[in-house]
Amino acid sequence: MKIIAIGDIHMATDTIASIDGIDTADLVIINGDLTNFGGTHEAKEVLDAVLSANQSVLAQFGNLDKPEINDYLEELGINLHRQARLLHNRVCLIGLGGSNKTPFATPSEFSEEQLAAGIDEAYEQARGFIDLAEPLEKIHIPTILVSHTPPFGTAVDRLRSGTHVGSSAVRTFIEERQPELCICGHIHEAAGSDRIGRTPIYNPGMLSQGGWLEISVDKSTVQTTFHERI
């Protein structure tokens, strides 16, 4: 199974068609910040561009997306925020959109307590899915955390000043649950990778300046390739 993960699009839809392999991927994940302080109309413009390349899409809002985008994605049946998705009994996604608090009062920010509650809600859904999977598939189903906000204290949440601004709730979840992969974004200048325990963490950066992730799932193995645009 091949997954393409992108994020921090910020209305730069002209870059989408140039992503290698987006048209043949089994799924495209949009990890927040479709827009720049935009609403449903702007989100639809971005989604239309992605859907023109691939009809299989799951998405969640970022902190620069108005809350109405969360409702819009829910209506479309493609929302990841505070939800789990079991894909072909082969991999489970756990979604967490928005961000922790910033100094900029962006449209979709949450307290650490709210983020922890959201990620726990999605995790409980994931546990239910795995319990319902076929017996042979229950041996091990890899989990991918899709969090717009990066975990605190890593290479992927650091501003140019050196200050770490990620989420402690996201970090705690990774430390305790050790998912096979964490996809994040939000901090454009911190594009790159890191690791917490056994969990690799990737922030592909802003799409127009950074890149995207290609994720291959084969049985219980998850392999990630970071494709840099520049």
Residue frames as a rotation matrix with the C-alpha (Angstrom) as fourth column:
MET 1
0.582 0.813 0.000 0.00
0.813 -0.582 0.000 0.00
0.000 0.000 -1.000 0.00
LYS 2
-0.563 -0.778 0.277 1.37
0.786 -0.608 -0.110 3.41
0.254 0.156 0.954 -0.98
ILE 3
0.589 0.683 -0.431 0.37
0.786 -0.607 0.113 6.63
-0.185 -0.405 -0.895 0.79
ILE 4
-0.363 -0.605 0.709 1.37
0.609 -0.730 -0.310 10.18
0.705 0.319 0.633 -0.16
ALA 5
0.366 0.432 -0.824 1.28
0.910 -0.352 0.219 12.65
-0.196 -0.830 -0.522 2.76
ILE 6
-0.430 -0.418 0.800 1.32
0.565 -0.816 -0.123 16.40
0.704 0.399 0.587 2.24
GLY 7
0.301 0.546 -0.782 0.57
0.940 -0.308 0.147 19.38
-0.160 -0.780 -0.606 4.45
ASP 8
-0.011 -0.270 -0.963 0.83
0.300 -0.920 0.255 23.12
-0.954 -0.286 0.091 4.89
ILE 9
-0.109 0.081 0.991 -0.49
0.989 0.106 0.100 23.68
-0.097 0.991 -0.092 1.38
HIS 10
-0.255 0.028 -0.966 -1.61
0.359 -0.926 -0.121 27.25
-0.898 -0.378 0.226 2.13
MET 11
0.614 0.707 -0.350 -3.53
-0.108 -0.364 -0.925 27.54
-0.782 0.606 -0.147 -1.15
ALA 12
-0.230 -0.773 -0.591 -0.45
-0.816 -0.177 0.550 26.65
-0.530 0.609 -0.590 -3.26
THR 13
0.510 0.595 0.621 -2.44
-0.208 0.786 -0.582 24.27
-0.834 0.168 0.525 -5.44
ASP 14
0.736 -0.249 -0.630 -0.15
-0.664 -0.088 -0.742 24.65
0.129 0.965 -0.230 -8.46
THR 15
-0.321 -0.935 0.153 2.39
-0.946 0.308 -0.102 22.39
0.048 -0.178 -0.983 -6.74
ILE 16
0.155 0.453 0.878 0.07
-0.645 0.719 -0.257 19.42
-0.748 -0.527 0.404 -6.26
ALA 17
0.940 0.311 -0.143 0.13
-0.301 0.553 -0.777 17.92
-0.162 0.773 0.613 -9.75
SER 18
0.359 -0.887 -0.290 3.94
-0.655 -0.018 -0.756 17.85
0.665 0.461 -0.587 -9.72
ILE 19
0.085 -0.301 0.950 4.13
-0.898 0.389 0.204 15.47
-0.431 -0.870 -0.237 -6.77
ASP 20
-0.558 -0.385 -0.735 5.69
-0.711 0.678 0.184 12.25
0.428 0.626 -0.652 -8.04
GLY 21
-0.880 0.148 -0.450 3.32
0.206 0.975 -0.081 9.31
0.427 -0.164 -0.889 -7.71
ILE 22
-0.782 0.616 0.099 0.32
-0.420 -0.403 -0.813 11.21
-0.461 -0.677 0.574 -6.40
ASP 23
-0.089 0.797 -0.597 -1.91
-0.990 -0.006 0.139 9.83
0.107 0.603 0.790 -9.16
THR 24
-0.031 0.019 -0.999 -1.04
-0.297 0.954 0.027 6.20
0.954 0.298 -0.024 -8.43
ALA 25
-0.885 -0.320 0.338 -1.07
-0.391 0.118 -0.913 6.31
0.253 -0.940 -0.229 -4.62
ASP 26
-0.501 0.717 -0.485 -3.64
0.663 0.678 0.317 4.27
0.556 -0.163 -0.815 -2.73
LEU 27
0.580 0.654 -0.486 -4.31
0.814 -0.453 0.362 7.28
0.017 -0.606 -0.796 -0.48
VAL 28
-0.326 -0.604 0.727 -3.39
0.371 -0.789 -0.489 10.94
0.869 0.111 0.481 -0.17
ILE 29
0.243 0.313 -0.918 -3.28
0.969 -0.115 0.217 12.44
-0.038 -0.943 -0.331 3.33
ILE 30
0.023 -0.184 0.983 -3.59
0.210 -0.960 -0.184 16.21
0.977 0.211 0.016 3.79
ASN 31
-0.074 -0.176 -0.982 -2.20
0.955 0.272 -0.121 17.08
0.289 -0.946 0.148 7.21
GLY 32
0.388 0.415 -0.823 -3.72
0.779 -0.625 0.052 20.50
-0.493 -0.661 -0.566 7.83
ASP 33
-0.112 -0.302 -0.947 -3.32
-0.051 -0.950 0.309 24.13
-0.992 0.083 0.091 6.77
LEU 34
0.021 0.267 0.963 -5.06
0.951 0.292 -0.102 23.79
-0.309 0.918 -0.248 3.46
THR 35
0.556 0.392 0.733 -5.64
0.625 -0.778 -0.057 27.56
0.548 0.490 -0.678 3.52
ASN 36
-0.759 -0.651 0.034 -4.41
0.495 -0.609 -0.620 30.87
0.424 -0.453 0.784 4.91
PHE 37
-0.844 0.502 -0.190 -7.12
-0.084 -0.473 -0.877 31.81
-0.530 -0.724 0.441 7.45
GLY 38
-0.718 0.548 -0.429 -9.63
-0.576 -0.122 0.808 30.48
0.390 0.828 0.403 4.92
GLY 39
-0.207 0.773 0.600 -13.01
-0.706 0.307 -0.639 28.79
-0.678 -0.555 0.482 5.18
THR 40
0.205 0.402 0.892 -15.03
0.159 0.886 -0.436 26.24
-0.966 0.231 0.117 3.25
HIS 41
0.954 0.200 -0.223 -14.73
-0.163 -0.276 -0.947 27.99
-0.251 0.940 -0.230 -0.12
GLU 42
0.276 -0.936 -0.220 -10.94
-0.957 -0.246 -0.154 28.06
0.090 0.253 -0.963 0.02
ALA 43
-0.305 -0.359 0.882 -10.73
-0.542 0.827 0.150 24.50
-0.783 -0.432 -0.447 1.34
LYS 44
0.615 0.605 0.506 -12.87
0.113 0.568 -0.815 23.29
-0.781 0.559 0.281 -1.55
GLU 45
0.802 -0.375 -0.465 -10.46
-0.593 -0.408 -0.694 24.91
0.070 0.832 -0.550 -4.01
VAL 46
-0.241 -0.942 0.232 -7.55
-0.961 0.265 0.075 23.01
-0.132 -0.205 -0.970 -2.48
LEU 47
-0.170 0.240 0.956 -9.45
-0.250 0.928 -0.277 19.74
-0.953 -0.286 -0.098 -2.23
ASP 48
0.856 0.512 -0.076 -10.57
-0.172 0.143 -0.975 19.98
-0.488 0.847 0.211 -5.84
ALA 49
0.390 -0.797 -0.462 -6.93
-0.892 -0.201 -0.406 20.27
0.231 0.570 -0.789 -6.90
VAL 50
-0.547 -0.584 0.600 -5.96
-0.734 0.679 -0.008 17.20
-0.403 -0.444 -0.800 -4.89
LEU 51
0.099 0.696 0.711 -9.00
-0.110 0.718 -0.687 15.21
-0.989 -0.010 0.147 -6.00
SER 52
0.791 0.141 -0.595 -8.18
-0.581 -0.131 -0.803 15.96
-0.191 0.981 -0.022 -9.62
ALA 53
-0.168 -0.929 -0.329 -4.93
-0.918 0.269 -0.293 14.06
0.360 0.252 -0.898 -9.06
ASN 54
-0.863 -0.092 -0.496 -6.28
0.070 0.952 -0.297 11.29
0.500 -0.292 -0.816 -6.82
GLN 55
-0.025 0.979 0.200 -9.83
-0.363 -0.195 0.911 10.51
0.931 -0.050 0.361 -5.69
SER 56
0.500 0.149 -0.853 -8.75
0.613 0.635 0.470 8.75
0.612 -0.758 0.226 -2.48
VAL 57
-0.384 -0.573 0.724 -8.14
-0.029 -0.776 -0.630 11.50
0.923 -0.264 0.281 0.08
LEU 58
0.468 0.435 -0.769 -8.29
0.839 0.054 0.541 11.91
0.277 -0.899 -0.340 3.86
ALA 59
-0.286 -0.517 0.807 -7.71
0.297 -0.848 -0.438 15.34
0.911 0.114 0.397 5.39
GLN 60
0.286 0.395 -0.873 -7.83
0.957 -0.154 0.245 17.42
-0.038 -0.906 -0.422 8.54
PHE 61
0.818 0.066 0.572 -7.71
0.172 -0.976 -0.134 21.12
0.549 0.208 -0.809 9.31
GLY 62
-0.259 -0.917 -0.303 -4.68
0.823 -0.045 -0.566 22.98
0.506 -0.396 0.766 10.62
ASN 63
-0.233 0.147 -0.961 -4.46
0.797 -0.537 -0.276 25.98
-0.557 -0.831 0.008 12.89
LEU 64
-0.834 -0.110 -0.540 -4.67
-0.141 -0.905 0.402 28.40
-0.533 0.411 0.740 9.93
ASP 65
-0.727 0.686 -0.028 -7.93
0.208 0.260 0.943 26.82
0.654 0.680 -0.332 8.73
LYS 66
-0.458 0.647 0.609 -11.18
-0.841 -0.538 -0.060 28.13
0.289 -0.540 0.791 10.16
PRO 67
-0.689 0.194 0.699 -13.17
-0.371 0.734 -0.569 25.65
-0.623 -0.651 -0.434 12.29
GLU 68
0.377 0.900 -0.220 -15.84
-0.667 0.099 -0.739 25.42
-0.643 0.425 0.637 9.59
ILE 69
-0.045 -0.468 -0.883 -13.33
-0.914 0.375 -0.153 23.46
0.403 0.800 -0.444 7.49
ASN 70
-0.910 -0.221 0.352 -13.45
-0.373 0.806 -0.460 20.69
-0.182 -0.549 -0.815 10.08
ASP 71
-0.100 0.961 0.257 -17.23
-0.265 0.223 -0.938 20.52
-0.959 -0.162 0.232 9.62
TYR 72
0.409 0.212 -0.887 -16.83
-0.889 -0.128 -0.440 20.58
-0.207 0.969 0.136 5.83
LEU 73
-0.542 -0.688 -0.483 -14.39
-0.750 0.655 -0.092 17.67
0.379 0.312 -0.871 5.86
GLU 74
-0.773 0.344 0.534 -16.75
-0.202 0.664 -0.720 15.78
-0.602 -0.664 -0.444 8.15
GLU 75
0.275 0.929 -0.248 -19.64
-0.534 -0.067 -0.843 16.32
-0.799 0.364 0.478 5.74
LEU 76
0.247 -0.270 -0.931 -17.48
-0.943 0.153 -0.295 14.96
0.222 0.951 -0.217 2.91
GLY 77
0.978 0.164 0.130 -16.67
-0.198 0.925 0.325 11.86
-0.067 -0.344 0.937 4.96
ILE 78
0.526 -0.847 -0.074 -12.91
0.376 0.310 -0.873 12.39
0.763 0.432 0.481 4.70
ASN 79
0.552 -0.272 0.788 -12.10
-0.636 -0.749 0.188 13.97
0.539 -0.605 -0.586 8.07
LEU 80
0.015 -0.644 -0.765 -9.20
0.336 0.723 -0.603 12.68
0.942 -0.248 0.227 10.18
HIS 81
-0.508 -0.318 0.800 -9.34
-0.497 -0.650 -0.574 15.06
0.703 -0.690 0.172 13.16
ARG 82
-0.427 0.244 0.871 -9.98
-0.857 0.196 -0.476 13.16
-0.287 -0.950 0.126 16.41
GLN 83
0.721 0.692 -0.048 -10.70
-0.657 0.659 -0.366 10.05
-0.221 0.295 0.930 14.37
ALA 84
-0.382 -0.767 0.515 -9.14
-0.397 0.639 0.658 6.71
-0.835 0.047 -0.549 13.48
ARG 85
0.534 0.471 -0.702 -9.25
-0.837 0.179 -0.516 5.02
-0.117 0.863 0.491 10.09
LEU 86
-0.042 -0.481 0.876 -8.49
-0.151 0.870 0.470 1.36
-0.988 -0.112 -0.109 9.48
LEU 87
0.200 0.010 -0.980 -7.32
-0.940 -0.279 -0.195 0.95
-0.275 0.960 -0.046 5.89
HIS 88
0.358 0.025 -0.934 -7.83
-0.649 0.725 -0.229 -2.49
0.671 0.688 0.276 4.34
ASN 89
0.998 0.036 0.056 -7.10
-0.066 0.610 0.790 -4.12
-0.006 -0.792 0.611 7.72
ARG 90
0.474 -0.879 0.057 -3.46
0.721 0.349 -0.599 -3.24
0.506 0.325 0.799 7.06
VAL 91
-0.720 -0.694 0.023 -2.73
0.569 -0.609 -0.552 0.11
0.397 -0.384 0.834 8.72
CYS 92
0.360 0.835 -0.415 -4.54
0.929 -0.282 0.239 2.35
0.082 -0.472 -0.878 11.19
LEU 93
-0.457 -0.429 0.779 -4.42
0.402 -0.881 -0.249 6.15
0.794 0.199 0.575 11.01
ILE 94
0.153 0.449 -0.880 -4.97
0.968 -0.247 0.043 8.37
-0.198 -0.859 -0.473 14.06
GLY 95
-0.113 -0.130 0.985 -5.69
0.663 -0.748 -0.023 12.03
0.740 0.650 0.171 13.28
LEU 96
0.209 0.158 -0.965 -5.25
0.850 -0.517 0.099 15.25
-0.483 -0.841 -0.243 15.26
GLY 97
0.109 -0.090 0.990 -5.79
0.786 -0.602 -0.141 18.59
0.609 0.793 0.005 13.54
GLY 98
0.932 0.199 0.302 -5.42
0.033 -0.879 0.476 22.20
0.360 -0.433 -0.826 14.64
SER 99
-0.097 -0.994 -0.057 -2.50
0.238 0.033 -0.971 23.13
0.966 -0.107 0.233 16.86
ASN 100
-0.006 -0.026 -1.000 -1.50
0.998 -0.067 -0.004 23.98
-0.067 -0.997 0.026 20.38
LYS 101
0.811 0.399 -0.428 -1.64
0.432 -0.902 -0.020 27.63
-0.394 -0.169 -0.903 21.43
THR 102
-0.098 -0.813 0.574 0.43
0.952 -0.245 -0.185 30.15
0.291 0.528 0.798 19.47
PRO 103
-0.568 -0.139 -0.811 1.15
0.503 -0.839 -0.209 33.87
-0.651 -0.527 0.546 20.04
PHE 104
-0.995 0.023 -0.096 -0.82
-0.092 -0.572 0.815 34.68
-0.036 0.820 0.571 16.88
ALA 105
-0.367 0.923 0.117 -4.39
-0.300 0.001 -0.954 33.68
-0.880 -0.385 0.277 17.85
THR 106
-0.879 0.032 -0.476 -4.87
-0.457 0.229 0.859 31.61
0.137 0.973 -0.187 14.70
PRO 107
-0.169 0.984 -0.057 -8.37
-0.853 -0.117 0.509 30.23
0.494 0.135 0.859 13.98
SER 108
0.739 0.496 -0.457 -8.02
-0.307 0.850 0.427 26.64
0.600 -0.176 0.780 15.23
GLU 109
-0.451 -0.884 0.121 -5.90
-0.437 0.100 -0.894 26.38
0.778 -0.456 -0.432 18.36
PHE 110
0.651 0.641 -0.407 -6.40
-0.006 0.540 0.842 24.10
0.759 -0.546 0.355 21.35
SER 111
0.411 -0.486 0.771 -5.08
-0.911 -0.175 0.375 23.72
-0.047 -0.856 -0.515 24.87
GLU 112
-0.644 -0.699 -0.312 -2.79
-0.685 0.708 -0.172 20.80
0.341 0.104 -0.934 25.60
GLU 113
-0.638 0.491 0.593 -5.65
-0.273 0.576 -0.771 19.23
-0.720 -0.654 -0.234 27.56
GLN 114
0.446 0.834 -0.325 -7.91
-0.591 0.002 -0.807 19.44
-0.672 0.552 0.494 24.51
LEU 115
0.087 -0.502 -0.860 -5.23
-0.928 0.273 -0.254 17.95
0.363 0.820 -0.442 22.27
ALA 116
-0.867 -0.420 0.268 -4.69
-0.496 0.780 -0.383 15.10
-0.048 -0.465 -0.884 24.71
ALA 117
-0.199 0.884 0.424 -8.43
-0.295 0.358 -0.886 14.40
-0.934 -0.301 0.190 24.82
GLY 118
0.522 0.413 -0.747 -8.63
-0.797 -0.078 -0.600 14.43
-0.306 0.908 0.288 21.03
ILE 119
-0.264 -0.713 -0.649 -5.75
-0.845 0.496 -0.202 12.06
0.466 0.495 -0.733 20.51
ASP 120
-0.850 0.017 0.526 -7.06
-0.350 0.729 -0.588 9.72
-0.394 -0.684 -0.614 23.21
GLU 121
0.186 0.982 0.012 -10.49
-0.513 0.107 -0.851 9.69
-0.838 0.153 0.524 21.55
ALA 122
0.434 -0.085 -0.897 -8.95
-0.881 0.170 -0.442 8.72
0.190 0.982 -0.001 18.22
TYR 123
-0.653 -0.753 -0.084 -6.77
-0.702 0.643 -0.305 6.08
0.284 -0.140 -0.949 19.88
GLU 124
-0.512 0.546 0.663 -9.80
-0.346 0.576 -0.741 4.43
-0.787 -0.608 -0.106 21.50
GLN 125
0.587 0.675 -0.447 -11.48
-0.669 0.094 -0.737 4.30
-0.455 0.732 0.507 18.09
ALA 126
0.006 -0.687 -0.727 -8.35
-0.893 0.323 -0.314 2.65
0.451 0.651 -0.611 16.70
ARG 127
-0.815 -0.290 0.502 -8.39
-0.529 0.725 -0.440 0.03
-0.237 -0.624 -0.745 19.43
GLY 128
0.064 0.933 0.353 -11.98
-0.400 0.348 -0.848 -0.79
-0.914 -0.087 0.396 18.53
PHE 129
0.579 0.093 -0.810 -11.12
-0.815 0.071 -0.575 -1.18
0.004 0.993 0.117 14.86
ILE 130
-0.421 -0.846 -0.328 -8.21
-0.810 0.513 -0.285 -3.46
0.409 0.146 -0.901 15.59
ASP 131
-0.630 0.257 0.733 -10.37
-0.446 0.652 -0.613 -5.63
-0.635 -0.713 -0.296 17.87
LEU 132
0.431 0.899 0.072 -12.80
-0.376 0.252 -0.892 -6.08
-0.820 0.357 0.447 14.97
ALA 133
0.010 -0.497 -0.867 -10.15
-0.999 -0.041 0.012 -6.97
-0.041 0.867 -0.497 12.39
GLU 134
0.734 0.196 -0.650 -9.75
-0.361 0.924 -0.129 -10.46
0.575 0.330 0.749 10.98
PRO 135
0.951 -0.298 0.081 -7.80
0.059 0.433 0.900 -12.79
-0.303 -0.851 0.429 13.32
LEU 136
0.351 -0.879 0.321 -4.69
0.936 0.344 -0.082 -13.01
-0.038 0.329 0.943 11.13
GLU 137
0.157 -0.255 0.954 -4.62
0.395 -0.869 -0.297 -9.25
0.905 0.424 -0.036 10.73
LYS 138
0.911 0.282 0.301 -4.78
-0.145 -0.463 0.874 -8.75
0.386 -0.840 -0.381 14.50
ILE 139
0.504 -0.784 -0.362 -1.26
0.856 0.509 0.087 -10.07
0.116 -0.354 0.928 14.97
HIS 140
-0.330 -0.553 -0.765 0.08
0.591 -0.753 0.289 -6.61
-0.736 -0.357 0.575 14.28
ILE 141
0.482 0.471 0.739 -1.56
0.851 -0.451 -0.267 -3.66
0.207 0.758 -0.619 12.56
PRO 142
-0.593 -0.798 -0.106 0.81
0.802 -0.574 -0.163 -0.68
0.069 -0.182 0.981 12.29
THR 143
0.542 0.735 -0.407 -0.43
0.787 -0.613 -0.060 2.68
-0.294 -0.288 -0.911 13.51
ILE 144
-0.485 -0.617 0.620 0.38
0.764 -0.644 -0.043 6.04
0.426 0.453 0.783 11.92
LEU 145
0.099 0.441 -0.892 -0.21
0.750 -0.622 -0.225 9.22
-0.654 -0.647 -0.392 13.92
VAL 146
-0.247 -0.068 0.967 -1.19
0.798 -0.580 0.163 12.13
0.550 0.812 0.197 11.67
SER 147
0.343 0.276 -0.898 -0.80
0.826 -0.544 0.148 15.26
-0.447 -0.793 -0.414 13.80
HIS 148
0.730 -0.088 0.678 -0.67
0.391 -0.759 -0.520 18.75
0.561 0.645 -0.520 12.34
THR 149
0.717 -0.456 0.527 1.28
-0.670 -0.659 0.341 19.82
0.192 -0.598 -0.778 15.41
PRO 150
0.087 -0.754 -0.651 4.71
-0.134 0.638 -0.758 18.24
0.987 0.153 -0.045 15.95
PRO 151
0.688 0.082 -0.721 5.73
0.639 0.404 0.655 16.73
0.345 -0.911 0.225 19.28
PHE 152
0.921 -0.298 0.250 7.52
-0.374 -0.856 0.357 19.04
0.107 -0.423 -0.900 21.69
GLY 153
0.459 -0.830 0.316 11.28
-0.579 -0.010 0.816 19.02
-0.674 -0.557 -0.485 22.05
THR 154
0.392 -0.286 0.875 12.25
0.602 0.798 -0.009 17.56
-0.695 0.530 0.485 18.69
ALA 155
-0.713 -0.700 -0.031 14.06
0.379 -0.423 0.823 18.67
-0.590 0.575 0.567 15.55
VAL 156
-0.642 0.517 0.566 10.70
0.650 -0.026 0.760 19.10
0.408 0.855 -0.320 13.82
ASP 157
0.523 0.834 -0.179 9.17
0.816 -0.428 0.389 21.65
0.247 -0.349 -0.904 16.23
ARG 158
-0.032 -0.687 -0.726 12.09
0.782 -0.469 0.410 24.09
-0.622 -0.554 0.553 16.49
LEU 159
0.947 0.311 -0.079 11.86
0.225 -0.818 -0.529 27.69
-0.229 0.483 -0.845 15.33
ARG 160
0.510 -0.793 0.333 14.84
0.334 -0.174 -0.926 29.42
0.793 0.584 0.176 13.73
SER 161
0.336 -0.331 0.882 15.54
-0.740 -0.671 0.031 30.96
0.582 -0.663 -0.471 17.15
GLY 162
-0.705 -0.583 -0.403 15.98
-0.262 0.743 -0.616 27.46
0.659 -0.329 -0.677 18.57
THR 163
-0.564 0.576 0.591 12.78
-0.758 -0.078 -0.648 27.59
-0.327 -0.813 0.481 20.62
HIS 164
-0.944 0.315 -0.099 10.70
0.263 0.899 0.351 24.40
0.200 0.305 -0.931 20.69
VAL 165
-0.677 0.736 0.008 6.99
-0.713 -0.653 -0.257 25.08
-0.183 -0.180 0.966 20.18
GLY 166
-0.586 0.445 -0.677 5.44
-0.211 0.723 0.658 21.65
0.782 0.528 -0.330 19.63
SER 167
0.358 0.876 0.322 2.80
-0.688 0.014 0.726 19.87
0.631 -0.481 0.608 21.68
SER 168
-0.634 -0.525 0.568 3.58
-0.773 0.430 -0.465 18.10
0.000 -0.735 -0.678 24.93
ALA 169
0.226 0.803 0.552 0.36
-0.648 0.547 -0.530 16.09
-0.728 -0.238 0.644 24.54
VAL 170
0.817 0.011 -0.576 1.50
-0.520 0.443 -0.730 14.75
0.247 0.897 0.368 21.17
ARG 171
-0.210 -0.971 -0.117 4.91
-0.733 0.235 -0.639 13.89
0.647 -0.049 -0.761 22.61
THR 172
-0.426 0.101 0.899 3.37
-0.793 0.436 -0.425 12.06
-0.435 -0.894 -0.106 25.57
PHE 173
0.677 0.732 0.077 1.19
-0.573 0.591 -0.567 10.00
-0.461 0.340 0.820 23.25
ILE 174
0.567 -0.528 -0.632 4.17
-0.523 0.363 -0.772 8.99
0.637 0.768 -0.070 21.15
GLU 175
-0.467 -0.792 0.392 6.26
-0.805 0.197 -0.560 8.12
0.367 -0.577 -0.730 24.21
GLU 176
-0.303 0.425 0.853 3.50
-0.701 0.507 -0.502 5.96
-0.646 -0.750 0.145 25.66
ARG 177
0.618 0.735 0.278 2.04
-0.320 0.558 -0.765 4.35
-0.718 0.384 0.581 22.51
GLN 178
-0.394 -0.918 0.044 5.04
-0.293 0.171 0.941 4.22
-0.871 0.358 -0.336 20.16
PRO 179
0.757 0.654 0.007 3.17
-0.161 0.197 -0.967 4.31
-0.634 0.731 0.255 16.83
GLU 180
0.333 -0.634 0.698 5.07
0.808 0.573 0.135 3.04
-0.486 0.520 0.703 13.80
LEU 181
-0.539 -0.465 0.702 5.17
0.769 -0.612 0.185 6.56
0.344 0.639 0.688 12.33
CYS 182
0.178 0.575 -0.799 4.24
0.627 -0.692 -0.358 10.16
-0.759 -0.437 -0.483 13.16
ILE 183
-0.302 -0.137 0.944 3.49
0.857 -0.473 0.205 12.61
0.418 0.870 0.260 10.35
CYS 184
0.198 0.365 -0.910 3.39
0.732 -0.672 -0.111 16.27
-0.652 -0.644 -0.400 11.39
GLY 185
0.046 -0.145 0.988 3.81
0.822 -0.556 -0.120 19.78
0.567 0.818 0.094 10.00
HIS 186
0.792 0.507 -0.339 2.92
0.609 -0.632 0.479 23.29
0.029 -0.587 -0.809 11.25
ILE 187
0.524 -0.691 -0.498 6.49
-0.104 -0.633 0.767 24.54
-0.845 -0.350 -0.404 11.76
HIS 188
0.997 0.004 -0.082 7.65
-0.082 0.064 -0.995 25.19
0.001 0.998 0.064 8.21
GLU 189
0.413 -0.911 -0.007 11.29
-0.808 -0.362 -0.465 25.92
0.421 0.197 -0.885 9.02
ALA 190
-0.140 -0.436 0.889 11.60
-0.824 0.549 0.139 22.64
-0.549 -0.713 -0.436 10.95
ALA 191
0.772 0.383 -0.506 11.09
-0.620 0.627 -0.472 20.37
0.137 0.678 0.722 7.94
GLY 192
-0.361 -0.904 -0.227 12.98
-0.789 0.426 -0.443 17.16
0.497 0.019 -0.867 8.50
SER 193
0.443 0.468 -0.765 12.89
-0.058 0.866 0.496 14.11
0.895 -0.175 0.411 10.70
ASP 194
-0.379 -0.505 0.776 13.53
-0.875 -0.077 -0.477 12.92
0.301 -0.860 -0.413 14.23
ARG 195
-0.162 0.294 -0.942 12.69
0.102 0.955 0.280 9.98
0.981 -0.051 -0.185 16.47
ILE 196
-0.096 0.156 0.983 11.09
-0.979 -0.194 -0.065 9.40
0.180 -0.969 0.171 19.86
GLY 197
0.060 0.034 0.998 11.89
-0.470 0.883 -0.002 5.89
-0.881 -0.469 0.069 21.02
ARG 198
-0.499 -0.195 0.844 11.00
0.479 0.750 0.456 3.55
-0.722 0.633 -0.281 18.17
THR 199
0.486 0.849 0.208 8.77
0.685 -0.223 -0.694 6.11
-0.543 0.480 -0.690 16.44
PRO 200
-0.681 -0.644 0.349 10.17
0.720 -0.502 0.479 8.01
-0.134 0.577 0.805 13.44
ILE 201
0.308 0.726 -0.614 8.73
0.527 -0.668 -0.525 11.51
-0.792 -0.162 -0.589 13.04
TYR 202
-0.570 -0.456 0.683 8.59
0.819 -0.244 0.520 13.41
-0.071 0.856 0.513 9.76
ASN 203
0.301 0.573 -0.762 7.70
0.257 -0.818 -0.514 17.02
-0.918 -0.041 -0.394 9.04
PRO 204
0.057 -0.301 0.952 7.74
0.978 0.210 0.008 17.54
-0.203 0.930 0.306 5.24
GLY 205
-0.741 -0.359 -0.567 7.43
0.333 -0.930 0.154 21.32
-0.583 -0.075 0.809 5.63
MET 206
0.093 0.761 -0.642 5.35
-0.378 -0.570 -0.730 23.72
-0.921 0.310 0.235 3.55
LEU 207
0.499 0.171 0.850 4.42
0.500 0.744 -0.443 22.04
-0.708 0.646 0.286 0.29
SER 208
0.986 -0.049 0.159 5.57
0.111 -0.522 -0.846 24.86
0.124 0.851 -0.509 -1.97
GLN 209
0.453 -0.866 0.213 9.00
-0.832 -0.497 -0.246 25.04
0.319 -0.066 -0.946 -0.29
GLY 210
-0.107 -0.484 0.868 9.49
-0.809 0.550 0.207 21.66
-0.578 -0.680 -0.451 1.30
GLY 211
-0.798 -0.206 -0.567 8.27
-0.524 0.703 0.481 18.35
0.299 0.681 -0.669 0.03
TRP 212
0.383 0.923 0.032 6.08
-0.875 0.351 0.335 15.38
0.298 -0.156 0.942 0.73
LEU 213
-0.413 -0.459 0.786 6.22
-0.720 0.693 0.026 11.92
-0.557 -0.556 -0.617 2.21
GLU 214
0.082 0.387 -0.918 5.87
-0.745 0.636 0.202 8.61
0.662 0.667 0.340 0.43
ILE 215
-0.279 -0.060 0.958 4.82
-0.869 0.440 -0.225 5.86
-0.408 -0.896 -0.175 2.83
SER 216
-0.203 0.154 -0.967 4.87
-0.597 0.763 0.247 2.18
0.776 0.628 -0.063 1.94
VAL 217
-0.012 0.285 0.958 3.01
-0.920 0.373 -0.123 -0.33
-0.393 -0.883 0.258 4.10
ASP 218
-0.068 -0.071 -0.995 3.88
-0.589 0.808 -0.018 -4.00
0.805 0.585 -0.097 3.61
LYS 219
0.111 0.237 -0.965 2.33
0.592 0.765 0.256 -6.31
0.799 -0.599 -0.055 6.20
SER 220
0.734 0.196 -0.650 3.56
0.675 -0.315 0.667 -4.92
-0.073 -0.929 -0.364 9.53
THR 221
-0.296 -0.943 -0.150 6.35
0.859 -0.331 0.391 -2.81
-0.419 -0.014 0.908 8.03
VAL 222
0.870 0.489 -0.062 6.06
0.431 -0.815 -0.388 0.95
-0.241 0.311 -0.919 7.42
GLN 223
-0.243 -0.962 0.129 8.76
0.900 -0.174 0.399 2.62
-0.362 0.213 0.908 5.32
THR 224
0.770 0.509 -0.384 8.86
0.403 -0.855 -0.325 6.38
-0.494 0.095 -0.864 4.76
THR 225
-0.261 -0.805 0.533 10.71
0.965 -0.203 0.166 8.37
-0.026 0.558 0.830 2.11
PHE 226
0.326 0.266 -0.907 11.02
0.359 -0.923 -0.142 12.15
-0.874 -0.279 -0.397 2.44
HIS 227
0.046 -0.233 0.971 10.93
0.994 -0.090 -0.069 13.75
0.103 0.968 0.227 -1.02
GLU 228
-0.099 -0.172 -0.980 12.35
0.434 -0.894 0.113 17.27
-0.895 -0.415 0.164 -0.91
ARG 229
0.807 0.459 0.372 11.23
0.541 -0.319 -0.778 19.74
-0.238 0.829 -0.506 -3.55
ILE 230
0.686 -0.616 0.386 14.20
-0.172 -0.653 -0.738 22.07
0.707 0.440 -0.554 -3.20
